Amino acid sequence: MTTAIQSVGSYLEAFVEFSSSAVGHDWGWLRSLREEAFARFSELGLPTTHNEDWRFTNIAEIARTNFSLPHGAPSGARDAEWRPSLLDGAAAQLVFVNGQFAPAISSRAELPAGVTVSSLKQEIGNGSKLVASHLGRYLDSRRDAFCALNTAFTEDGAFIHIAPGIVLEAPIRLLFVSTETDSPLMMHPRNLVLIEREAQAQIMEEYVSVGRGTVLANSATELVAGESSTVSHYMIEREHEKAFNISTLRIQQERSANVASHSVLLGGGLVRNNIHPVLAGEGGECLINGLFIGSGRQHLDNYMYVEHASPHSSSRQFYNGILDEAAHGVFHGRIVVHKDAQKTDAKQTNRNLLLSDDAQIDTKPQLEIYADDVKCTHGATIGQLEENALFYLRSRGIDEVSARSLLLAAFAHECVDRMRPGTARSYAEHLIEAHLSSMAHRRQPQLGRKGGQGARNWEEVG
């Protein structure tokens, strides 16, 4: 309890100052949403390893750090030295610097009628009825302290609305940049994505760092997929080693909606990636696909919470992890099949490569089934690169670094191959290949004991 009180107290002063001046503080519904969320955060406190959902992830360093909110206009918007490169082929690109929209370095090409891509702060200020109807309706702030904290400090982020029947082939990219500051900085980006009936869209959500300052990015995205819509969401995290990144993607799927979530975690010191889809409509389909690559002392935690709430829905979870040096990975996949969700078809798979004796993975596949006519499976594997495969490549004249790079790339491409071909996939693939190449050249991990004796092979868990 003492720890909880201390952690809450460090945020109270910031909330009091924020709530009195934040955009929309005169809107009664938004003021209540923020105040109730902070009250809930005060009750919960920051999670500890005594919390089952956080048993493998110690956030004591976050609790000890005194973070402050950014003040003033985004400084990075005036800094010509690091202007982010825009992605060729994107329909629109919104850039947020230290959690605040930077229109000067954003790009919104000519979008078709019925497509709105703007700053959430702007939409709140304009009194958007869509924002008032949906913001805070789906995210579970009662259960999750970081979601409650994000809601309490909700102000800026992206607002995306795709009208019924519109097919947007090019992706919308949301780029969140943190810059180095004199003191630890926190930001709470909130994104609201509304994809209407029979519409199609791709959303890219990316986090990068400039400099080496301590930063906490606590983001939340509420994505609503309307009836018979098709949506792909990409989460790309490549911040520096002092960054804390806590992200939550809450997906609400209506009847026959098809949603794919792709996560690529390459950076950050401590990363928690929460994916929470609710298949609320009959016939919904959801793919949760991810790759996490850690080295040094990185901690990469993936928490999947899939709820099947209607019949004839299906979900697939595929997560691959590559861990080197003293990196620590976590996969906690939880599937809940509610009583009325008959004919559910759910599958969950987690595969992990450990490239050193000090690398660690905690994997916990979990099923909760309250219906009696379902098909659900889960499992996890842990192992190392195959000595025989490495020997085969070396015998064909391929040097050791290149051979390891090829094997790691093949493992990573299991996730890439599940992405829809196009701009977003090509971009993710390029980042993954560059990261793996750098890892292979930087370190040559031990693949087993002398003579290949005692090397670990794939081990089935669960």
N, C-alpha and C positions, 0 to 999 in steps of 0.2 A: 504494500500500500504506500509506503514511504516513497519508493521509486516512482510510482504512478503520480503522486502528488507533486514531486519535484519536476517530472517531465511535463506535466500539465501547466505548472506555474510558469515555466519558461516561455510558453506560448500565449499566456493570458494577456500580458501587456500588449503584445503584437496584435491580438484579436481586438482588443478594446479600441486601439488606434485605427485599425483597419475598418472595423464595422461602422465607425462614425463617418467615414469619408468615402467608402467604396461605392462604385457606381451601383445604382439601384437600391441604395439604403433607404430611400423613401417608399419603395414598393413593399407593402406589408408582407406579401407572400415570400419575397426573397429575404427580407430581414428575419422573418420567422424561421425560414429554412436554415439560414446561417446560425442563428442563435441556438436552435434546437440541436444542430449538428455539433456545435462546440460544447454544449451541455453534455451530449452523449460522449464526446471525446473525453471530457473531464471525468465521466463515470468509468470509462473503459481504461484510460491511460494507455501509454504505449505498450504493445504486447511484449511478453517475455517468453523464454523457452518453456515456461510452465503452461503456456497456451498450446494446445495440441497442434493447431495450425501453424505454429511458429517454433515447434520443438527443435528444429534443425538450424534455426537462424537466430543468432544473438544480435540484437540491435542496440546493445548497451552504448556503443559509440555514438549512435544517433541521439540517444537519450541524454548523454553527457554534453553534447554540443549545443551551444546557445546560438541558434540560427536567427537571422533577421530577414524581413521582407525587403525586396528591392524598392528603392525610392527614386522618383523622377522618371524621365523618359529613358528608354533603353539606350544605354551608352554605346552599345555595339552598333546601333544604327548609324552613328556618326563616325565610326571607326573604319576608314577605308582599307585598313591593312588586312582585315580578315573577312571581308564580305563573303558570305557563303556562296558556293557555286550553285546555280539553279539547274535543275534536272531537265535535260532535253526530253521532250515528249510528254511532259506533265500538263494536265489541263489547267491547274492552278497551284501555286505554291505560297503558303503563308508561313512567314518566319516570325518566331517569337524569341526575343532576347531577354533572358532572365525572367521568363514567364509573361512578358508583355509584348503585345503585337507591335511589330516594326514594319509599317506599311512601306517605308522608303526602300526596303530591301526585299519586299515581297513581290509576287507577280501573279496577276490574275488575267489570264488571256481571255479572249472573247468566249464566254460560256454560253451555252444554249439557254433559251428561255426556260424557266422552271428550275434552274440550278442556282442555288445561293451558296456562296462560299465567303464567309466574312468572320470578323472577330466577334466572339461571344460578348465581350464588353460592349461593343457597338450595338449589338442586338438587344442587350439588356437596357442600354440607355435609350434605345428607340421604342422600348415597351413591346417587344415582340410577343405576340400571343402564343406562337409555337414554343418559344423558350419557356414562357410561364406554364404551358401545359405539360411540358416534358422534363424540364430540368429538375433533377433530384427525385424523379418518380421511380427510377429503376435501381440506382446504386444503393447497396446495402450499408447505409451509414449506421444502422443500429448494431450491426455485428462486427464491423471492421473499423478499428480506430483510425487508420490512415484514410479511409474513405470519409469518415466523419470529419477529420481534419481538413481534407481537401474541400469538402462541402462548406465548412465554416469559412474558408478563405476563398471561396469561389468568386472569381471576377472575370478573368480573361482566359482565353483559349480559342478554339475554333468552333464555329457554327457552320454546319453543312446541311443543306436541305435539297434533296432530289425529288422532284415532283413525280407523280404516277406515270409509268410507262417510258420514262426517259432512260436511254442507254448511253452512259458516258464511258467511252472506250479508254480514254487516257486517265491515268491516276491523279488524284488530288494529294499533294504532298504537304504535310505539316512538319515543319522543322523547328525544333526547340533547342536553342543554343544557350549554354551557360558560360558566362565570362568570369575571369578571375577578379575577385574583389578583396578588400582588406580584411573583411570578417566573413565568417561562414554565412552563406546565403541559402534561403529556402524559397522555393516557388511551388505553386499548386495549380498547374494548368488543368482546366476543365474543358473537355470537348463534348459537344452534343452533335450527333450525326443521325439524321432522320432520312431514311431511304423509303420512299413510299411504294405503294403496290406496283408490282411488275417492273420496277426500275432496276438498273444495274449500275454499280459503281465500284471503284477501287480506292481505298484510303491508305496512305502511307504516313505513319507517325514515327518520327525519327528524333533521337536525342544525341547531341554532340556537345563537346566542351572546347573552350578556348582558354588556354592557361591551365594552372594547376590549383586553383582555389577550391576550398571545401564547399560543396554544394549539395543540397537535398532537393531532388526533383520528385515531388509527390503528385503524380498525375492521375486523372481519372477520365475515362471516356465512356459515355453512354451512347450505345449504337442501337438504333431501332430499325429492324429489317421488316418492312411491311409484307403483306401477303404476296407470295410468288415472286419476291424480289431476289436478286443475286448480288451478294456483297463480298468483297475480299478486303481484309484489313491486314496491314503489315506493320509490325512493331520492330523497329531497328534501334538498338541501344549500343552506342560506341563512345561513351564518355571516358574520361581519364580515371586513374586509379584512386583518386580521392573523392570521387563522386558517389553519392548514395542515390539510387534510383528505385523508387517504389511506384509501380504502375498498376492500374486496374482497368481492364476492359470488360465492361458489363454489356452483354448482348441480349436484346429482347427480340425473339423470333416469332413472327406471326405464321399463319397457316401457309405451308409449302414454301417457306422462305429457305434459301440456300446461302449459308454464310461460311466463309473460310477465314480462319485467323492464322497468320504466319508470324512467328516471332524469331528474330535473329539477335542474339545477345552476344556481343563481342567485347564490350568494355565495362567500365564501372568497377568500383571497389566492392560495394555491396549492392546487389540487385535483387529485387523481388518482383516477379512478373506474375500478376494475377489475371486469370482468364475465367470469366463467369458467364457462360451462356445459359439462357433459359429458353428451352424449346416449348413455347407456350401454345403454338398452334399445331394442329394435326398435320402430319406429313413433312415436318421441318427436317432439314439436313444441316449438320454442322461438322466442319473439319477443323481440328485444332492441331496445327503443325508447327514444330519449333526446333531450333538448333541453338545450343549454347556452347560457347568455346571459352574456357578459362585457363589462365596461367598465373604465375606469381602467387599472390595470396587472395585472388579474387574469390568472391562468394556469390554464386548465381543460384537463386532460388526460384523455382517455377511451381506455382500453385494453380491447379486446374479444378474448377468446381462446376460440373456440368449437370444441369437439372433437366430431366425429361418430364414435362408436365402434361403432355397430351399424347394420344395414341399415334402409332405408325410413324414415329420419328426415329432418326438415326444419327449417331455421332461417331466420329473417329478421332482418336488422339494418337499422334505420332511425335515423340520428342526424342531427339538425339543429343547426347552431350559428349564433348571432347575436353578432357581436363589434364593439364600438365602441371609440373612443379608442385606447389602446395595449394593448388586451387581446390575449392570445395563446391560441389554442385548438389542441388536438391531437386527432386521431382516428387511432387505430391499430387497425384491425380485422383480426384474423387468424382464418382458418377452416382447421382441420386435418381432413381426411377420412382416417380410418385405413383400413387395407387391407381390413378386413372390412365396412366401411360402404358396401356397394353400394346403389344406388338412392337415394343422398343427394341432397337438393334444398336448396341453400343460396343465399341472396341477400344482398348487402351493399350499402347505399347510404348515402353521407354527403353532405349538402348544407349549404353555409355561406354566410352573408351577412356581408360586411365593410362596415361603415358608415363607416369612416374610412380614410385612407391609411396610418395607423400600426397598424391592426389586422392581425393575422397569424394564419394557420391553417396547420398542417402536417398533411396527411392521407396516410395510408398504408394503403390496402386491400391485403390479402394473402391468397393462397390456397395451401394445401399439400395436394395431392391424391395419395393413395396407392392409390386404388381406380379401376377403369376404367369403371364404369357409373354416372356421376353427372351432375348438372346444377347447375353453380355459376356465379354471376356476381358481379361487384363493380364499383364505380365511385364517383366522388366529383365534386362540382361546387362551384365557388367563384364568387361574384359579388356584385353590389350590388342594391339596390332598383331596380326598373325605372323609368326616367324617364317612359316613356309611361304607365305605370299611375298614377304620382304626378300627372302632368299631367291625366289623365282625371278623377281624384278632385277635383283643385283646380278643374277646369272645371265641376264639378257643385256648386260652392259650399262644398266642405269645406276647412277651413283646413289649413295645411301640417302642423302637429303632429298633428292628428287623422288626416290622410291617411297619414302615416308610421306612426302607431299601428295603423291598419287593415291596412296591408300587412304589418307585422311580426306582427300577431296572426294573419293568415291563414297566414303561414309557420310560426308556432309551432303552430297548430292542426293541422297535419299530424301532429304527434306526439300531441297531445291526443286526436284522433279515433281513435287506435289503442287508447286506454284503454277499459276496460269501463265503461259508464255506472254511476254510483253515487256514494257518498260520497267515495271516494278520488279519483276523477277530478274531481269538482266542486271539491274542495279544491285539487288541483294546478292546475286551470284558473284558479281565483281568484288564486292566488299568481302565476302567469305573467302574467295580465292586469294585475295591479297593478304588477308589476315592469316590464313593457313600457311602461305608461303613465308611470311615473316616469322611465324612460329617455328617452322621447320628449319630455317636458317639460323635462328637465334639459339635454338637448343636442340641437342640430339639426345632424346630420352632413352633410358635403358628399357629395353623391351622384354627382358627376361634374364634369368640367371645364366651363368656360363653354360655354353653347349645347348642352350634352349631348355634345360631341365628346370622344371618348376614354373615355367611361364604360364600365366593365367589364360585360359580360354573363356569363351562365352559361358557365363553362369546364369542359369535361369533363377529368377526371384519371383515369388508370388504365384 
